[in-house]
Amino acid sequence: MALHLAKHNLLPAILLIIAFFNVTSHADYRISQKHIFYNADQRSVSVKVSNPGKSLREYSVVAQPWDEATKATGAEMIAYPPVFELGPEETQIVRLLLRDKKSLSPPLFFRFVLRESDPVGEAPKQPSSGLNIPIATSFPVYYIDRNVKPKASIQTKPSPEGFRVLVTNTGNTLLEIRGATDARGRDQPLNKRILPGRKELFLFKDWQRPFRFKVAYGDDIVVN
C-alpha cells in the first residue's frame, strides 16, 4: 500500500471554520478536465464548462500565474470568454491562450479559476444565519514541452511502517508519477504531478524492493 503524505494538515482549521460559521454554498457546473495540459506546440487549449442545473447561471473565468517562477516571467494567460451565461444543460467552450507566446518558454504553470454566480435575474439568496459563499474553484494549467524529459532524484528512509520515499523534481518540466509497482508486482495508482524544484513524500507499507515509479513521458524511476 502506498500513501502520499501531505505536508500540512488543514483539516482542524477547516472544521473550526465550519463550526464557527453556518456556510451555504453551491457548485452548479461540470468541467471537461480538472488538469489542463497546454502543450508548447499548441496555439491554445480549450475547456468545456457545462451547467447541469435547472436554472440560468452566470460564470466567470480567469487564468492566474501559479508558482513564483511563472509570476517572475510576467506571463499572462487569457481565458475567453471571461464571462458567460448558460441555461440548463448548455455548454460553453472556454479558450486559454498565452499572450506573447513566442517570447515565452515552457514550463509555465497557471490556475484556471471558475466562479459561478447566483441565477441571472434573481436576487442573491441569503440564509437566515451565517454566510452565503459563491463557489470559486481553481484547476491547474500546465504549459509544457512534451519533448523535454522529466528528471527526478530519490531519497529513501526505512520506517516502522515501511519505506519513506522523497521524490524531487530536478528537471525543467512537469514530473507526472502515474503509479508504482513493487517486486511482487503489486500496483498502486498515484497520479501525482510535481512542479520543477518541488518535492513529494510517499510512504510504502509492506512493500518489497525494488519498486518502480511509472513516469509519464519519461523513464521510470527504480528504487532499489
C-alpha positions as CSV (number, residue, x, y, z in Angstrom):
1,M,0.0,0.0,0.0
2,A,1.4,3.4,-1.0
3,L,0.3,6.5,0.9
4,H,1.0,10.2,-0.1
5,L,2.0,12.2,3.0
6,A,0.6,15.7,3.0
7,K,2.9,18.5,4.2
8,H,0.3,20.3,6.2
9,N,-2.8,19.1,8.0
10,L,-5.5,21.7,7.3
11,L,-8.5,19.6,8.5
12,P,-8.6,21.0,12.0
13,A,-8.7,24.6,10.7
14,I,-11.4,23.7,8.2
15,L,-13.5,22.0,10.8
16,L,-13.1,25.0,13.1
17,I,-14.2,27.4,10.4
18,I,-17.3,25.2,9.6
19,A,-18.1,25.0,13.3
20,F,-17.9,28.8,13.7
21,F,-19.9,29.7,10.6
22,N,-23.1,28.3,9.1
23,V,-21.9,28.3,5.5
24,T,-24.2,28.0,2.5
25,S,-22.6,27.2,-0.9
26,H,-23.4,25.8,-4.3
27,A,-21.5,24.2,-7.2
28,D,-23.5,24.0,-10.3
29,Y,-21.1,23.3,-13.1
30,R,-19.3,20.5,-14.9
31,I,-15.8,20.9,-16.4
32,S,-14.3,18.7,-19.1
33,Q,-10.9,18.3,-17.4
34,K,-9.6,19.0,-14.0
35,H,-6.0,19.0,-15.0
36,I,-5.4,21.1,-18.1
37,F,-2.4,20.4,-20.3
38,Y,-1.3,23.1,-22.8
39,N,1.5,21.8,-25.0
40,A,4.1,24.2,-26.3
41,D,3.2,23.3,-29.9
42,Q,-0.5,24.3,-29.5
43,R,-1.8,27.8,-30.2
44,S,-4.3,27.4,-27.4
45,V,-6.2,24.9,-25.4
46,S,-9.9,24.6,-24.8
47,V,-12.0,23.6,-21.8
48,K,-15.7,22.8,-21.7
49,V,-17.9,24.2,-18.9
50,S,-21.5,22.9,-18.6
51,N,-24.5,23.9,-16.5
52,P,-26.1,20.7,-15.0
53,G,-28.6,22.7,-13.0
54,K,-32.2,23.7,-13.7
55,S,-31.8,27.4,-13.9
56,L,-29.9,30.0,-15.9
57,R,-26.5,30.7,-14.3
58,E,-23.6,33.1,-14.9
59,Y,-20.0,32.1,-14.8
60,S,-16.7,34.0,-14.9
61,V,-13.2,32.6,-15.6
62,V,-9.7,33.8,-15.3
63,A,-6.2,32.3,-15.5
64,Q,-3.7,33.3,-12.9
65,P,0.0,32.5,-12.5
66,W,0.5,29.6,-10.1
67,D,4.1,29.4,-8.9
68,E,6.8,32.1,-8.3
69,A,8.8,31.2,-11.4
70,T,5.8,31.8,-13.6
71,K,5.0,35.1,-11.9
72,A,8.6,36.2,-12.4
73,T,8.3,35.9,-16.2
74,G,5.3,38.3,-16.3
75,A,3.4,35.7,-18.4
76,E,-0.3,36.3,-19.0
77,M,-2.8,33.7,-19.9
78,I,-6.1,34.8,-21.4
79,A,-9.4,33.0,-20.7
80,Y,-12.1,33.7,-23.3
81,P,-14.9,34.4,-22.9
82,P,-14.2,35.8,-19.4
83,V,-18.0,35.9,-18.5
84,F,-20.8,33.9,-19.9
85,E,-24.3,32.6,-19.2
86,L,-25.5,29.1,-19.5
87,G,-29.0,27.7,-19.4
88,P,-29.8,24.2,-18.1
89,E,-27.6,21.6,-19.8
90,E,-25.9,24.2,-22.0
91,T,-22.1,24.1,-22.6
92,Q,-19.5,26.8,-23.3
93,I,-16.1,26.2,-24.7
94,V,-13.5,28.4,-23.0
95,R,-10.3,29.0,-24.8
96,L,-7.0,29.5,-23.0
97,L,-4.0,31.1,-24.7
98,L,-0.8,32.8,-23.7
99,R,-0.3,36.4,-24.5
100,D,3.1,37.0,-26.4
101,K,3.6,33.2,-26.5
102,K,6.6,33.4,-28.9
103,S,8.6,35.3,-26.3
104,L,7.9,32.7,-23.5
105,S,9.4,29.3,-22.8
106,P,7.9,26.4,-21.1
107,P,7.3,25.3,-18.4
108,L,4.8,27.8,-17.1
109,F,2.1,27.0,-14.6
110,F,-1.3,28.7,-14.0
111,R,-4.6,28.2,-12.2
112,F,-7.8,28.3,-14.2
113,V,-10.3,29.9,-11.8
114,L,-14.0,29.3,-12.4
115,R,-16.6,31.2,-10.4
116,E,-20.3,30.8,-10.6
117,S,-22.9,33.5,-9.7
118,D,-26.5,33.3,-8.5
119,P,-29.1,32.6,-11.2
120,V,-29.3,35.6,-13.5
121,G,-32.3,37.9,-12.8
122,E,-32.6,36.7,-9.2
123,A,-31.5,38.4,-6.0
124,P,-28.8,36.5,-4.1
125,K,-30.4,34.2,-1.6
126,Q,-29.3,35.0,2.0
127,P,-29.6,32.2,4.6
128,S,-31.3,33.0,7.9
129,S,-28.0,32.8,9.6
130,G,-24.4,32.5,8.5
131,L,-22.8,33.2,5.2
132,N,-23.7,32.6,1.6
133,I,-20.4,32.0,-0.3
134,P,-20.4,31.6,-4.1
135,I,-18.1,28.8,-5.2
136,A,-14.8,29.7,-6.9
137,T,-12.8,26.6,-7.9
138,S,-9.3,26.6,-9.5
139,F,-7.8,23.9,-11.8
140,P,-4.1,23.6,-12.7
141,V,-2.9,24.5,-16.1
142,Y,0.4,23.1,-17.3
143,Y,2.1,24.8,-20.2
144,I,4.9,22.3,-21.0
145,D,7.0,20.9,-23.8
146,R,6.4,17.2,-24.1
147,N,9.8,16.7,-25.9
148,V,11.6,17.6,-22.6
149,K,12.1,14.5,-20.4
150,P,11.3,14.8,-16.7
151,K,14.1,14.2,-14.2
152,A,14.0,13.3,-10.5
153,S,16.1,12.5,-7.5
154,I,15.1,9.9,-4.9
155,Q,15.8,9.7,-1.2
156,T,14.7,6.6,0.8
157,K,14.5,6.1,4.5
158,P,13.2,2.9,6.3
159,S,10.5,3.5,8.8
160,P,8.4,1.2,11.1
161,E,5.5,1.5,8.6
162,G,7.6,0.6,5.6
163,F,9.7,2.9,3.3
164,R,9.5,6.7,3.1
165,V,10.5,7.9,-0.4
166,L,11.1,11.6,-1.1
167,V,10.8,12.4,-4.8
168,T,12.2,15.7,-6.0
169,N,11.6,17.1,-9.5
170,T,15.1,18.1,-10.6
171,G,14.2,18.7,-14.2
172,N,12.7,21.7,-16.2
173,T,9.3,20.3,-16.9
174,L,6.3,18.7,-15.1
175,L,7.0,15.4,-13.4
176,E,4.0,13.1,-13.6
177,I,4.1,10.0,-11.5
178,R,1.2,7.8,-12.6
179,G,1.8,4.9,-10.2
180,A,4.2,2.5,-8.6
181,T,4.9,-1.3,-8.7
182,D,6.8,-3.4,-6.1
183,A,9.0,-6.5,-6.5
184,R,5.9,-8.7,-6.2
185,G,4.1,-7.0,-9.0
186,R,1.6,-5.1,-6.8
187,D,0.4,-1.8,-8.5
188,Q,-0.6,1.4,-6.7
189,P,-2.1,4.3,-8.7
190,L,-0.6,7.6,-7.6
191,N,-1.4,10.3,-10.2
192,K,0.9,12.9,-8.7
193,R,2.1,15.9,-10.6
194,I,5.2,17.7,-9.2
195,L,6.4,21.1,-10.4
196,P,10.1,21.7,-11.0
197,G,12.0,22.1,-7.8
198,R,9.2,20.7,-5.7
199,K,9.1,17.5,-3.6
200,E,6.5,14.9,-2.7
201,L,6.9,12.3,0.2
202,F,5.4,8.9,-0.2
203,L,5.1,6.1,2.3
204,F,5.1,2.5,1.0
205,K,3.6,0.0,3.5
206,D,4.6,-3.7,3.4
207,W,6.3,-3.3,0.0
208,Q,9.3,-5.2,-1.2
209,R,12.2,-3.6,-3.0
210,P,13.0,-2.9,-5.8
211,F,9.9,-0.9,-6.7
212,R,9.3,1.3,-9.7
213,F,7.6,4.7,-10.2
214,K,5.9,4.9,-13.6
215,V,6.6,8.3,-15.1
216,A,4.6,9.9,-17.9
217,Y,6.7,10.9,-20.9
218,G,9.9,9.8,-19.2
219,D,12.0,7.0,-17.9
220,D,10.6,5.0,-14.9
221,I,12.3,5.6,-11.6
222,V,13.6,2.5,-9.9
223,V,14.1,2.4,-6.1
224,N,16.5,-0.5,-5.2
